[in-house]
Amino acid sequence: MLQITETNVELPEKAPLAGVVSLVTGGSRGIGRAIALRLAGLGSSVAICGRNVGALQSVAAELQARVPSVFSRLLTSRL
């Protein structure tokens, strides 16, 4: 198997998820937050939702530093 070197690594010209919108539930912390940040790093616009307004706003600010399109929504339960 070929080893990866500078000469045989192909870098994509644009982000692989450019033009895609991803919805991440539970995106304000933990695994959901990590997934949202990774998707943004790959060029996807991201929509996140969660139950903690402070955590949600914090992650939304992190995402906006990576991609221009971020939508966040606070989940409330009405039983």
N, CA, C and O atoms as CSV, one atom per row, in Angstrom:
chain,resi,resn,atom,element,x,y,z
A,1,MET,N,N,0.834,-1.166,0.000
A,1,MET,CA,C,0.000,0.000,0.000
A,1,MET,C,C,0.890,1.244,0.000
A,1,MET,O,O,1.911,1.293,0.686
A,2,LEU,N,N,0.488,2.235,-0.771
A,2,LEU,CA,C,1.238,3.474,-0.862
A,2,LEU,C,C,1.109,4.285,0.411
A,2,LEU,O,O,0.017,4.402,0.968
A,3,GLN,N,N,2.193,4.835,0.865
A,3,GLN,CA,C,2.123,5.724,2.011
A,3,GLN,C,C,1.779,7.126,1.526
A,3,GLN,O,O,2.101,7.514,0.404
A,4,ILE,N,N,1.121,7.868,2.398
A,4,ILE,CA,C,0.747,9.238,2.047
A,4,ILE,C,C,1.962,10.144,2.182
A,4,ILE,O,O,2.614,10.190,3.225
A,5,THR,N,N,2.246,10.855,1.115
A,5,THR,CA,C,3.328,11.836,1.127
A,5,THR,C,C,2.775,13.126,0.545
A,5,THR,O,O,1.634,13.178,0.085
A,6,GLU,N,N,3.583,14.143,0.570
A,6,GLU,CA,C,3.138,15.421,0.017
A,6,GLU,C,C,2.877,15.330,-1.479
A,6,GLU,O,O,2.082,16.104,-2.010
A,7,THR,N,N,3.520,14.413,-2.157
A,7,THR,CA,C,3.388,14.334,-3.604
A,7,THR,C,C,2.163,13.556,-4.069
A,7,THR,O,O,1.696,13.770,-5.187
A,8,ASN,N,N,1.623,12.645,-3.227
A,8,ASN,CA,C,0.476,11.872,-3.702
A,8,ASN,C,C,-0.813,12.156,-2.934
A,8,ASN,O,O,-1.768,11.386,-3.021
A,9,VAL,N,N,-0.844,13.249,-2.189
A,9,VAL,CA,C,-2.069,13.652,-1.494
A,9,VAL,C,C,-2.780,14.680,-2.361
A,9,VAL,O,O,-2.197,15.695,-2.741
A,10,GLU,N,N,-4.035,14.412,-2.669
A,10,GLU,CA,C,-4.812,15.375,-3.437
A,10,GLU,C,C,-5.683,16.179,-2.489
A,10,GLU,O,O,-6.495,15.620,-1.751
A,11,LEU,N,N,-5.514,17.478,-2.513
A,11,LEU,CA,C,-6.331,18.353,-1.679
A,11,LEU,C,C,-7.520,18.840,-2.500
A,11,LEU,O,O,-7.344,19.280,-3.636
A,12,PRO,N,N,-8.723,18.768,-1.945
A,12,PRO,CA,C,-9.879,19.242,-2.701
A,12,PRO,C,C,-9.806,20.748,-2.915
A,12,PRO,O,O,-9.343,21.488,-2.047
A,13,GLU,N,N,-10.267,21.192,-4.076
A,13,GLU,CA,C,-10.247,22.614,-4.381
A,13,GLU,C,C,-11.277,23.381,-3.567
A,13,GLU,O,O,-11.060,24.540,-3.215
A,14,LYS,N,N,-12.397,22.734,-3.269
A,14,LYS,CA,C,-13.409,23.384,-2.443
A,14,LYS,C,C,-13.814,22.431,-1.320
A,14,LYS,O,O,-13.524,21.236,-1.365
A,15,ALA,N,N,-14.478,22.975,-0.334
A,15,ALA,CA,C,-14.910,22.160,0.794
A,15,ALA,C,C,-15.850,21.054,0.300
A,15,ALA,O,O,-16.730,21.322,-0.519
A,16,PRO,N,N,-15.681,19.831,0.777
A,16,PRO,CA,C,-16.482,18.710,0.273
A,16,PRO,C,C,-17.985,18.841,0.530
A,16,PRO,O,O,-18.780,18.254,-0.204
A,17,LEU,N,N,-18.388,19.586,1.540
A,17,LEU,CA,C,-19.820,19.732,1.824
A,17,LEU,C,C,-20.344,21.135,1.506
A,17,LEU,O,O,-21.388,21.535,2.023
A,18,ALA,N,N,-19.642,21.870,0.676
A,18,ALA,CA,C,-20.098,23.203,0.277
A,18,ALA,C,C,-21.455,23.095,-0.413
A,18,ALA,O,O,-21.636,22.251,-1.290
A,19,GLY,N,N,-22.397,23.931,-0.032
A,19,GLY,CA,C,-23.729,23.918,-0.622
A,19,GLY,C,C,-24.712,22.995,0.078
A,19,GLY,O,O,-25.877,22.918,-0.310
A,20,VAL,N,N,-24.253,22.294,1.104
A,20,VAL,CA,C,-25.096,21.358,1.849
A,20,VAL,C,C,-25.548,22.026,3.141
A,20,VAL,O,O,-24.794,22.789,3.745
A,21,VAL,N,N,-26.771,21.744,3.564
A,21,VAL,CA,C,-27.256,22.203,4.863
A,21,VAL,C,C,-27.460,20.981,5.739
A,21,VAL,O,O,-28.141,20.035,5.342
A,22,SER,N,N,-26.874,20.994,6.930
A,22,SER,CA,C,-26.963,19.867,7.854
A,22,SER,C,C,-27.742,20.274,9.102
A,22,SER,O,O,-27.539,21.364,9.635
A,23,LEU,N,N,-28.628,19.403,9.564
A,23,LEU,CA,C,-29.377,19.617,10.800
A,23,LEU,C,C,-28.807,18.688,11.859
A,23,LEU,O,O,-28.741,17.475,11.658
A,24,VAL,N,N,-28.392,19.259,12.994
A,24,VAL,CA,C,-27.840,18.474,14.093
A,24,VAL,C,C,-28.702,18.717,15.326
A,24,VAL,O,O,-28.724,19.822,15.869
A,25,THR,N,N,-29.409,17.683,15.764
A,25,THR,CA,C,-30.180,17.801,16.992
A,25,THR,C,C,-29.245,17.552,18.165
A,25,THR,O,O,-28.329,16.736,18.072
A,26,GLY,N,N,-29.473,18.249,19.258
A,26,GLY,CA,C,-28.565,18.137,20.395
A,26,GLY,C,C,-27.216,18.741,20.080
A,26,GLY,O,O,-26.195,18.284,20.594
A,27,GLY,N,N,-27.198,19.760,19.244
A,27,GLY,CA,C,-25.950,20.358,18.786
A,27,GLY,C,C,-25.320,21.342,19.741
A,27,GLY,O,O,-24.307,21.955,19.405
A,28,SER,N,N,-25.892,21.514,20.934
A,28,SER,CA,C,-25.344,22.505,21.856
A,28,SER,C,C,-24.261,21.956,22.771
A,28,SER,O,O,-23.594,22.728,23.459
A,29,ARG,N,N,-24.069,20.636,22.795
A,29,ARG,CA,C,-23.015,20.078,23.646
A,29,ARG,C,C,-22.700,18.631,23.250
A,29,ARG,O,O,-23.422,18.010,22.470
A,30,GLY,N,N,-21.623,18.125,23.798
A,30,GLY,CA,C,-21.251,16.724,23.605
A,30,GLY,C,C,-20.998,16.336,22.159
A,30,GLY,O,O,-20.396,17.080,21.385
A,31,ILE,N,N,-21.476,15.147,21.821
A,31,ILE,CA,C,-21.267,14.599,20.481
A,31,ILE,C,C,-21.949,15.460,19.422
A,31,ILE,O,O,-21.393,15.661,18.342
A,32,GLY,N,N,-23.149,15.971,19.715
A,32,GLY,CA,C,-23.847,16.828,18.761
A,32,GLY,C,C,-23.049,18.073,18.417
A,32,GLY,O,O,-22.996,18.477,17.256
A,33,ARG,N,N,-22.427,18.684,19.421
A,33,ARG,CA,C,-21.586,19.865,19.208
A,33,ARG,C,C,-20.394,19.497,18.326
A,33,ARG,O,O,-20.074,20.218,17.381
A,34,ALA,N,N,-19.744,18.387,18.632
A,34,ALA,CA,C,-18.584,17.953,17.855
A,34,ALA,C,C,-18.964,17.686,16.399
A,34,ALA,O,O,-18.225,18.045,15.482
A,35,ILE,N,N,-20.113,17.060,16.193
A,35,ILE,CA,C,-20.575,16.780,14.831
A,35,ILE,C,C,-20.861,18.082,14.093
A,35,ILE,O,O,-20.474,18.230,12.934
A,36,ALA,N,N,-21.530,19.024,14.745
A,36,ALA,CA,C,-21.849,20.311,14.115
A,36,ALA,C,C,-20.576,21.050,13.711
A,36,ALA,O,O,-20.495,21.592,12.608
A,37,LEU,N,N,-19.590,21.074,14.594
A,37,LEU,CA,C,-18.336,21.754,14.283
A,37,LEU,C,C,-17.593,21.061,13.143
A,37,LEU,O,O,-16.995,21.730,12.300
A,38,ARG,N,N,-17.625,19.750,13.110
A,38,ARG,CA,C,-16.959,19.004,12.032
A,38,ARG,C,C,-17.639,19.268,10.691
A,38,ARG,O,O,-16.969,19.490,9.682
A,39,LEU,N,N,-18.971,19.244,10.684
A,39,LEU,CA,C,-19.704,19.529,9.449
A,39,LEU,C,C,-19.399,20.931,8.942
A,39,LEU,O,O,-19.226,21.144,7.742
A,40,ALA,N,N,-19.333,21.884,9.862
A,40,ALA,CA,C,-18.992,23.256,9.474
A,40,ALA,C,C,-17.576,23.312,8.920
A,40,ALA,O,O,-17.309,24.033,7.959
A,41,GLY,N,N,-16.667,22.549,9.527
A,41,GLY,CA,C,-15.298,22.495,9.036
A,41,GLY,C,C,-15.192,21.923,7.634
A,41,GLY,O,O,-14.245,22.220,6.905
A,42,LEU,N,N,-16.158,21.108,7.261
A,42,LEU,CA,C,-16.190,20.531,5.916
A,42,LEU,C,C,-16.960,21.411,4.925
A,42,LEU,O,O,-17.119,21.051,3.759
A,43,GLY,N,N,-17.439,22.571,5.402
A,43,GLY,CA,C,-18.075,23.534,4.509
A,43,GLY,C,C,-19.585,23.539,4.503
A,43,GLY,O,O,-20.186,24.304,3.748
A,44,SER,N,N,-20.219,22.720,5.312
A,44,SER,CA,C,-21.681,22.655,5.347
A,44,SER,C,C,-22.259,23.822,6.135
A,44,SER,O,O,-21.688,24.226,7.148
A,45,SER,N,N,-23.376,24.365,5.688
A,45,SER,CA,C,-24.158,25.266,6.527
A,45,SER,C,C,-24.792,24.384,7.594
A,45,SER,O,O,-25.120,23.228,7.327
A,46,VAL,N,N,-24.967,24.918,8.803
A,46,VAL,CA,C,-25.398,24.076,9.909
A,46,VAL,C,C,-26.586,24.681,10.641
A,46,VAL,O,O,-26.616,25.877,10.932
A,47,ALA,N,N,-27.571,23.820,10.935
A,47,ALA,CA,C,-28.700,24.179,11.799
A,47,ALA,C,C,-28.596,23.290,13.028
A,47,ALA,O,O,-28.513,22.067,12.911
A,48,ILE,N,N,-28.601,23.910,14.217
A,48,ILE,CA,C,-28.504,23.143,15.455
A,48,ILE,C,C,-29.695,23.453,16.345
A,48,ILE,O,O,-30.291,24.527,16.258
A,49,CYS,N,N,-30.033,22.503,17.199
A,49,CYS,CA,C,-31.062,22.746,18.205
A,49,CYS,C,C,-30.629,22.083,19.499
A,49,CYS,O,O,-29.866,21.116,19.497
A,50,GLY,N,N,-31.127,22.619,20.598
A,50,GLY,CA,C,-30.774,22.089,21.907
A,50,GLY,C,C,-31.681,22.672,22.969
A,50,GLY,O,O,-32.561,23.479,22.667
A,51,ARG,N,N,-31.470,22.266,24.217
A,51,ARG,CA,C,-32.351,22.691,25.305
A,51,ARG,C,C,-31.755,23.751,26.206
A,51,ARG,O,O,-32.464,24.286,27.058
A,52,ASN,N,N,-30.476,24.079,26.054
A,52,ASN,CA,C,-29.821,25.059,26.906
A,52,ASN,C,C,-29.457,26.278,26.072
A,52,ASN,O,O,-28.603,26.204,25.189
A,53,VAL,N,N,-30.113,27.404,26.357
A,53,VAL,CA,C,-29.940,28.594,25.526
A,53,VAL,C,C,-28.502,29.110,25.546
A,53,VAL,O,O,-27.995,29.540,24.510
A,54,GLY,N,N,-27.839,29.077,26.693
A,54,GLY,CA,C,-26.461,29.555,26.772
A,54,GLY,C,C,-25.505,28.715,25.951
A,54,GLY,O,O,-24.677,29.243,25.210
A,55,ALA,N,N,-25.624,27.403,26.086
A,55,ALA,CA,C,-24.767,26.485,25.326
A,55,ALA,C,C,-25.048,26.612,23.832
A,55,ALA,O,O,-24.128,26.573,23.015
A,56,LEU,N,N,-26.305,26.761,23.486
A,56,LEU,CA,C,-26.698,26.881,22.078
A,56,LEU,C,C,-26.098,28.144,21.460
A,56,LEU,O,O,-25.580,28.102,20.343
A,57,GLN,N,N,-26.164,29.252,22.171
A,57,GLN,CA,C,-25.603,30.505,21.662
A,57,GLN,C,C,-24.084,30.419,21.530
A,57,GLN,O,O,-23.506,30.961,20.587
A,58,SER,N,N,-23.446,29.740,22.472
A,58,SER,CA,C,-21.997,29.583,22.429
A,58,SER,C,C,-21.552,28.782,21.203
A,58,SER,O,O,-20.611,29.165,20.509
A,59,VAL,N,N,-22.233,27.679,20.950
A,59,VAL,CA,C,-21.886,26.845,19.792
A,59,VAL,C,C,-22.220,27.575,18.494
A,59,VAL,O,O,-21.472,27.479,17.521
A,60,ALA,N,N,-23.334,28.301,18.470
A,60,ALA,CA,C,-23.692,29.064,17.272
A,60,ALA,C,C,-22.603,30.085,16.941
A,60,ALA,O,O,-22.280,30.289,15.771
A,61,ALA,N,N,-22.037,30.726,17.963
A,61,ALA,CA,C,-20.945,31.681,17.734
A,61,ALA,C,C,-19.704,30.973,17.185
A,61,ALA,O,O,-19.041,31.491,16.286
A,62,GLU,N,N,-19.391,29.796,17.722
A,62,GLU,CA,C,-18.264,29.013,17.206
A,62,GLU,C,C,-18.479,28.649,15.739
A,62,GLU,O,O,-17.557,28.731,14.928
A,63,LEU,N,N,-19.689,28.252,15.414
A,63,LEU,CA,C,-20.000,27.852,14.045
A,63,LEU,C,C,-19.921,29.035,13.090
A,63,LEU,O,O,-19.441,28.893,11.965
A,64,GLN,N,N,-20.387,30.199,13.528
A,64,GLN,CA,C,-20.372,31.376,12.658
A,64,GLN,C,C,-18.954,31.811,12.313
A,64,GLN,O,O,-18.739,32.482,11.304
A,65,ALA,N,N,-17.988,31.432,13.143
A,65,ALA,CA,C,-16.590,31.727,12.828
A,65,ALA,C,C,-16.082,30.831,11.693
A,65,ALA,O,O,-15.076,31.143,11.056
A,66,ARG,N,N,-16.782,29.711,11.443
A,66,ARG,CA,C,-16.350,28.751,10.413
A,66,ARG,C,C,-17.153,28.844,9.133
A,66,ARG,O,O,-16.597,28.719,8.042
A,67,VAL,N,N,-18.454,29.061,9.251
A,67,VAL,CA,C,-19.324,29.138,8.071
A,67,VAL,C,C,-20.286,30.311,8.236
A,67,VAL,O,O,-20.647,30.658,9.361
A,68,PRO,N,N,-20.701,30.921,7.143
A,68,PRO,CA,C,-21.593,32.074,7.251
A,68,PRO,C,C,-23.040,31.728,7.600
A,68,PRO,O,O,-23.739,32.556,8.184
A,69,SER,N,N,-23.503,30.532,7.257
A,69,SER,CA,C,-24.904,30.183,7.481
A,69,SER,C,C,-25.057,29.255,8.678
A,69,SER,O,O,-24.709,28.076,8.623
A,70,VAL,N,N,-25.591,29.820,9.764
A,70,VAL,CA,C,-25.847,29.046,10.977
A,70,VAL,C,C,-27.244,29.400,11.461
A,70,VAL,O,O,-27.614,30.573,11.512
A,71,PHE,N,N,-28.010,28.391,11.812
A,71,PHE,CA,C,-29.345,28.588,12.367
A,71,PHE,C,C,-29.405,27.796,13.665
A,71,PHE,O,O,-29.043,26.619,13.686
A,72,SER,N,N,-29.855,28.419,14.745
A,72,SER,CA,C,-29.984,27.692,16.006
A,72,SER,C,C,-31.387,27.901,16.558
A,72,SER,O,O,-31.993,28.958,16.384
A,73,ARG,N,N,-31.887,26.869,17.225
A,73,ARG,CA,C,-33.251,26.915,17.750
A,73,ARG,C,C,-33.294,26.251,19.118
A,73,ARG,O,O,-32.804,25.133,19.283
A,74,LEU,N,N,-33.872,26.927,20.091
A,74,LEU,CA,C,-34.056,26.388,21.430
A,74,LEU,C,C,-35.259,25.466,21.430
A,74,LEU,O,O,-36.334,25.836,20.958
A,75,LEU,N,N,-35.076,24.262,21.961
A,75,LEU,CA,C,-36.172,23.298,22.057
A,75,LEU,C,C,-36.859,23.463,23.403
A,75,LEU,O,O,-36.198,23.561,24.437
A,76,THR,N,N,-38.151,23.493,23.389
A,76,THR,CA,C,-38.916,23.538,24.629
A,76,THR,C,C,-39.928,22.399,24.584
A,76,THR,O,O,-40.454,22.054,23.526
A,77,SER,N,N,-40.184,21.835,25.733
A,77,SER,CA,C,-41.187,20.766,25.750
A,77,SER,C,C,-42.479,21.313,26.312
A,77,SER,O,O,-42.482,22.029,27.313
A,78,ARG,N,N,-43.546,20.984,25.678
A,78,ARG,CA,C,-44.887,21.430,26.110
A,78,ARG,C,C,-45.750,20.212,26.261
A,78,ARG,O,O,-46.402,19.779,25.312
A,79,LEU,N,N,-45.757,19.665,27.433
A,79,LEU,CA,C,-46.550,18.464,27.698
A,79,LEU,C,C,-47.846,18.819,28.376
A,79,LEU,O,O,-48.647,17.934,28.678
